Amino acid sequence: MKTSKMEIIEGGTGVGTQSGKQLKQQEKQPGGTTVSDGVQGIVEGAALLGEYIREDQSKEYLVDGAVLTCTGCTKNVVSIMIDGEVFEYYAKKGEVEGTFADKSKIYGRLTVTENENANIFGQQYATVADSQKEKNIPYFGNCSILPANKMEREKLKKIHNEAGFEKRKEGSCKYLMSLNNQWEIYELGKGLMTFGNDASGEVPRITMTSTLFCTHGGFIYPVSSGQAVARMLDGIIFGAEDAKEKVEKEKAKGIKAFIPQKVSNEAVVVAMEKLSVDYPVSPITIQQNEADNLAILTTTATLCESGKYIENQASWSTVKYGNKSTMNKTGCGIIASYNALLALGESVSEQTMVDLISRYEQNGAVLYGEFGTSPLQIAKCFEEKGYDVTLSISKEEAAINDIGDNSDTVIATVYNNQYNVMDQLHTVSITKDANGKFSIHNTGVKKGGKYAVKDNNGAGYDTLHDAICDVSGGDSMNISVIGISKPTNNTP
């Protein structure tokens, strides 16, 4: 029977324990932490992130893509009686999938159009004028508030007579929605930012406490501001109050290097995990992706080639990951997992890849899969498979090389460029040969016109740290390093 362990290293030193069971009590080593401390730190970090979000959410301004719903909407079938005849209206599927507190509602996204001046740092902020149905405000399936007057009943009767079921399957909200001209603003202890508009003067922005009334009887309100990524960078990592001040101070040193150089790896790893938990992929999407991906992979010979490492992520544009993304964009963590399994001697196939995608869509897809895969969940996946796992968030060269020396294979999540966060992140599998030389898989390099392993021109890399630094050409820097080994304890 396999037993496994997971070790978390924060400052270059760590001690392991059996994971999935009670954590073993161990003494701290000078300058290091026990795995109990490591796990507790990440748990506490996630809790603090949640506390920050809850406390500060009401202060956030809405941006393009904010998630909205209505007090009167429902995804249930609604029966409406008109002149003695009952007509059923069916709620059209909402444009936003995910886990929300009220599962009976329909959710849609705000489209910001009304003021081009309301744009800061590339974020299109909403104002009170973004209030027009269909143009700015989506429809929300069915309205649970039945027609209240003859005019509304006549409208629905006309719709039925003209198009019948085709119209009714779009839901009743589309035909009953009647919005006020502007959003209502409720201030919570702070002044509101405004934007100049030649036609109407100063136009206030709207916040998470703003509402838009529908004269049919309900009111529309925000569920998410749309600032998930901005919040992660400004609030989670820096703290909302001093974020701007810190950013300004770093401009002279190069703002694009600020996050890689100044933000702790723990903060980034915890933020990614938090965004995977709070913005999950829907079960329906997971099920559909599983069927679609298996069909694609079993009919495309150049993707999962038997016994070969995957080096060609750019070719995976037809394979789905998460709500809207595809593997060529954000599937590097899954490809790294597949390659690691191959390096560990496991038999891998198209089904292996499909299973990995589904596993991470269930737990680990960051922001619906739009921002890759949580390193914590990658480590957890291999722990579930019975392997010994060491997760390091240390930037110390010695700690990184220690993992390379003592692991069978490695998965690393890195900044492509430690001096420019805009070059994004990448997750790779790093393998080790019999001579202790390291090679990197799925970096996008080509040999002879074909995607190939990156192995230091055939010589291999002497250390794991050397390999990590060269993932994207010499300036890469690790965020997390996951060492994976076959279990040391095997009992019948």
CORKAJO-V904083 format. One line per field, one symbol per residue. ss: DSSP state (h for helix, s for strand, l for the rest). psi: psi as a letter, one per 20 degrees, with the letter a starting at -180 (. if undefined). burial: I if it has 24 or more other ideal C-beta (glycine too) atoms within 12 Angstrom, else O. A space follows every 10 residues. Layout:
ss=???
psi=???
burial=???
This chain:
ss=lsllsssssl lllsslssll llllllllll llsshhhhhh hhhhhhhhhh hhhhhhhhhl slslllssss llsslllsss ssllsssssl llllllllll lllllllssl llllllllss llssslslll llslllslll sssllllllh hhhhhhhhhh hhhlhhhhll llhhhhllsl lllsllllll lllsssslll ssssslslll ssssllllss sssslllhhh hhhhhhhhll llhhhhhhhh hhhlhhhhhh hhllhhhhhh hhhhhhhhll llhhhhhhhh hhhhhhhhhl llllllllll llhhhlllls slllsshhhh lhhhhhhhhh hhhllllllh hhhhhhhhhh hhllslllll llslhhhhhh hhhhlllsss ssllllhhhh hhhhhhllss ssssslllll hhhlssssss sslllllsss sllllsslls sllsllllll sllhhhhhhl llllllssss ssssslllls ll
psi=pqqrqppppg jiqrqrrpri appppqqqqp jaqrhghggh ggghghghgg gggghihiiq qqrpiqpqaq hiqqiqpppp polipppppp oqpqipqaor goiirqqrqp opiioiimop kipoqqriim jpqgghprql cqpiorpirh ghghghgggg hgichhghii qihhiipoqr hqqppoqmjq qqqrqqphhj bpoqqqaijq qoqpihhaqp qqhqiikggh hgggggghph hjgggggghi hhinhiiggh hhpqhggggh gggghhgimr pqhggggghg gghggghijn hifnppjqqp ilhijkiipq oagirrhhgj jhhghhgghg gghjjqpqah hggghgghgh hhoiopljih kbpphhhggh ghghijqppp opjqjpgghg hhgghjqhrq pppqphoijn hiiarqpqpo rpahjjqqqp qlijqqpkjq prqoklkiir phrhgggghj gkjijqpqgq poppqqphoo q.
burial=OOOIIIIIII IOIIIIIIIO OOOOOOOOOO OIIIIIIIIO IIOOIIOIII OIIOOIIOII IIIIIIIIII IIIIIOOIOI OIOOOOIOII IIOIOIIIII OOOOIIIIII IIOIIOOIOO OOIIIIIIII IIIOOIIIII IIIIIIIOOO OIIOIIIOII OOOOOOIIOI IIIIIIIIIO OOIOIOOOOO OIIOIOOOOO OOIIIIIIII IIIIOIOIII IIIIIIIIII IIIIIIIIOI OOIOOOIOOO OOOOOOIIII OIIIIIIIII IIIIIIIIII IIOOIIOOII OOIIOIIOOO OOIIOOOOII IIIIIIOOII IIIOIIIIII IIIIIIIIII IIIIOIOIOI OIIIIIIIII IIIIIIIIII IIIIIIIIII IIIIIIIIII IIIIIIOOII IIIIOIIIII IIIIIIIIOO IOOIIIIIII IIOOOOIIII IIIIIOOOOO IOIIIIOOOI IOIIIIIIII IIOOOIIIII IIIIIIIOOO OO
